Amino acid sequence: MSLGKLGNNEQDSDEDIVAEINMTPLIDIMLVLLIIFMVSSTAALESGMDIELPKTTLTNEKKESEILVISLSKEGQVAVQGKKVKYEDIKRSIASNLIELKTDSVILEGDTSANLGKAVEIMDLAKLAGAKNFSIAADEGKIKQ
């Protein structure tokens, strides 16, 4: 009879064992992924092209989340919101981004060596796409005399 009780105690101890998953490594990985996402999303806000902005002593600051940024490199390449766009797709890309951002404001961010004629063409395309307010991006600093 004592043998039967011994068998039951062994079964009871097996049923009491509860396997748990250690959540610490999972949480560590998720935090690292969150940090990587945050860093990469702020890098995505940059224009995507290497542009040397002209200098100015006066600046007008507005929330960039409300403004469409169009970049023009010295080679004539165009980027809308940091994404390079082919010349024939510029108007469509500007129009869709204006709707997505719910704005009619555009900032033209051109390299100091960029062609002025190309900048005017881009501003015309933006106007045809629905933009009403235009600004030209510049870095704050001393003007060369």
C-alpha positions as CSV (number, residue, x, y, z in Angstrom):
1,M,0.0,0.0,0.0
2,S,2.8,2.3,0.7
3,L,4.2,1.4,-2.7
4,G,1.0,2.8,-4.4
5,K,1.2,6.0,-2.5
6,L,4.8,6.4,-3.6
7,G,3.8,6.1,-7.2
8,N,1.1,8.7,-6.8
9,N,3.5,11.2,-5.3
10,E,5.8,10.8,-8.2
11,Q,3.0,11.6,-10.6
12,D,1.9,14.6,-8.6
13,S,5.4,16.1,-8.7
14,D,5.5,15.7,-12.5
15,E,2.2,17.5,-12.9
16,D,3.5,20.4,-10.7
17,I,6.3,21.2,-13.1
18,V,5.3,24.2,-15.2
19,A,7.5,25.2,-18.1
20,E,7.8,29.0,-18.5
21,I,9.3,30.9,-21.4
22,N,12.0,33.4,-20.4
23,M,10.8,36.8,-21.8
24,T,14.0,38.7,-21.0
25,P,15.8,37.9,-24.3
26,L,12.7,38.6,-26.3
27,I,12.2,42.0,-24.7
28,D,15.9,42.8,-25.2
29,I,15.6,42.0,-28.9
30,M,12.4,44.1,-29.3
31,L,14.1,47.1,-27.6
32,V,17.1,46.9,-29.9
33,L,14.8,46.7,-33.0
34,L,12.9,49.7,-31.7
35,I,16.1,51.7,-31.4
36,I,17.2,50.7,-34.9
37,F,13.8,51.7,-36.3
38,M,13.9,55.1,-34.5
39,V,17.4,55.8,-35.8
40,S,16.6,54.7,-39.4
41,S,13.3,56.7,-39.5
42,T,15.1,60.0,-38.6
43,A,17.7,59.3,-41.2
44,A,14.9,58.8,-43.7
45,L,13.7,62.4,-43.1
46,E,16.9,63.7,-44.7
47,S,16.7,64.6,-48.4
48,G,18.4,61.5,-49.6
49,M,20.9,63.5,-51.7
50,D,24.2,65.3,-50.8
51,I,23.1,68.9,-51.2
52,E,25.1,72.0,-50.1
53,L,22.4,74.6,-49.3
54,P,23.0,78.3,-49.9
55,K,23.7,80.5,-46.8
56,T,21.3,83.2,-45.5
57,T,21.2,85.4,-42.4
58,L,17.4,85.1,-42.0
59,T,15.4,81.9,-41.7
60,N,11.7,81.1,-41.4
61,E,11.0,78.0,-39.4
62,K,7.9,75.9,-39.9
63,K,7.1,72.3,-39.0
64,E,8.6,70.1,-41.7
65,S,5.9,67.5,-41.2
66,E,3.5,70.0,-42.9
67,I,5.7,70.8,-45.8
68,L,6.7,68.8,-48.9
69,V,10.5,68.9,-49.5
70,I,11.8,68.7,-53.1
71,S,15.5,68.3,-53.5
72,L,17.6,69.3,-56.5
73,S,21.2,68.1,-56.7
74,K,24.0,69.8,-58.7
75,E,23.8,67.0,-61.2
76,G,20.1,67.8,-61.8
77,Q,18.7,64.8,-59.9
78,V,15.3,65.4,-58.2
79,A,14.1,63.8,-54.9
80,V,10.6,64.3,-53.5
81,Q,10.5,63.7,-49.7
82,G,13.9,62.1,-49.9
83,K,13.0,59.6,-52.7
84,K,14.7,60.0,-56.0
85,V,12.2,60.6,-58.8
86,K,12.6,60.4,-62.6
87,Y,11.9,63.6,-64.4
88,E,8.7,62.3,-66.1
89,D,7.3,61.2,-62.7
90,I,8.0,64.5,-60.8
91,K,4.5,66.0,-61.2
92,R,2.7,62.8,-60.2
93,S,5.0,62.3,-57.2
94,I,4.5,65.9,-56.0
95,A,0.7,65.7,-56.4
96,S,0.4,62.4,-54.4
97,N,2.7,63.7,-51.6
98,L,0.8,67.0,-51.3
99,I,-2.4,65.0,-50.9
100,E,-0.8,62.6,-48.4
101,L,0.7,65.4,-46.3
102,K,-2.5,67.4,-46.6
103,T,-0.6,70.6,-47.5
104,D,0.0,73.1,-50.3
105,S,3.4,74.2,-49.1
106,V,6.6,73.2,-50.8
107,I,10.3,73.7,-49.9
108,L,12.7,73.6,-52.8
109,E,16.1,72.4,-51.4
110,G,18.7,73.0,-54.1
111,D,22.4,72.7,-54.2
112,T,24.3,75.9,-54.5
113,S,25.7,74.6,-57.9
114,A,22.3,73.5,-59.2
115,N,20.9,74.9,-62.4
116,L,18.4,77.8,-61.8
117,G,16.4,76.9,-64.9
118,K,15.9,73.3,-63.5
119,A,14.7,74.8,-60.2
120,V,12.2,77.0,-62.0
121,E,10.9,74.0,-64.0
122,I,10.5,72.0,-60.7
123,M,8.6,74.9,-59.1
124,D,6.3,75.1,-62.2
125,L,5.6,71.3,-62.0
126,A,4.8,71.7,-58.3
127,K,2.4,74.5,-59.0
128,L,0.7,72.4,-61.6
129,A,0.5,69.6,-59.1
130,G,-1.4,71.8,-56.6
131,A,1.3,73.6,-54.5
132,K,0.5,77.2,-53.6
133,N,3.2,78.2,-51.1
134,F,6.9,78.0,-52.1
135,S,10.0,78.4,-50.0
136,I,13.7,77.9,-50.8
137,A,15.8,76.1,-48.2
138,A,19.0,77.7,-47.0
139,D,21.4,77.2,-44.1
140,E,21.8,79.9,-41.6
141,G,25.3,81.5,-41.8
142,K,27.3,84.4,-43.2
143,I,26.8,85.4,-46.8
144,K,30.0,85.4,-49.0
145,Q,30.7,88.9,-50.2
